[in-house]
Amino acid sequence: MVAVEIDLSEQIVLVTGGVRGVGAGISRAFLAAGATVLTCARRPADEPITLGDRGTEHFTCDVRDADAVAALFEQILDRHGRIDHVVNNAGGAPFALADAASPRYHSKIVELNLLAPLLISQQANAVMQKQDTGGSIVMVTSVSGHRPSPGTAAYGAAKAGLDNLATSLAVEWAPKVRLNSIVVGPVETELSHLHYGDADGLAAVASTVPLGRLASPADVGSAAVFLASPLAAYISGAALLVHGGGERPAFLDAANTNH
């Protein structure tokens, strides 16, 4: 087998929410590929995102605010003159049953997980359409958008919408701009305990995944780098499953047959 190294040196990449958890893993993966990595979030990383002697460049931005997003891209163009790739990673939701959550709560979840990536993508596309080499946009979505998501219903619905949005924009903005989704399963991060509990809880969740473990942020980062790279030059409007094989069907454990 021939090993292919992805080289994104001299490429400018923006990773939203790229300062912790999955986002930090994505940022490090692009640093490893040689890219200039820009991150944006409402606050900077607790510790600098670095790889060797290279680090990221941070911009403070609320990606839900259209004016702030427009100002972000003005800053990027002033400093770098271009933007080659965007990874829409910012998102998430705390646990809240749908009948108990307020309308404002649901609105904020959809705003962060669906409308904010659209705002970022619109600004990126406006720049990329004018570049000879165009660009690429990756949406980080979730298996929650493809199965029931009790406790995070608005989040799952927003992520399903984001997958669909990527397919529509891939048609509208072709051929200059490619859009794809990474559909992510459970990931082990510094905040995993909030979702899965202690070490026993993490192990129990991992046992439901065919590959026997949760994803690492680096796994998601590798997928994002691939989709941004020339290796994916003919991939657009696609959803790449990064979920370790999915989930073992519950009926297999519930059935009492020997077959």
Secondary structure, DSSP 8 states (H G I E B T S, - for coil): --------TT-EEEEETTTSHHHHHHHHHHHHTT-EEEEEESS--SS--EETTEE-EEEE--TT-HHHHHHHHHHHHHHHS---EEEE---------TTTS-HHHHHHHHIIIIIHHHHHHHHHHHHHTTSTT-EEEEEEEEGGGSS--TT-HHHHHHHHHHHHHHHHHHHHTTTTEEEEEEEE--B--TTHHHHH-SHHHHHHHHTTSTTSS-B-HHHHHHHHHHHHSGGGTT--S-EEEESTT----HHHHH-----
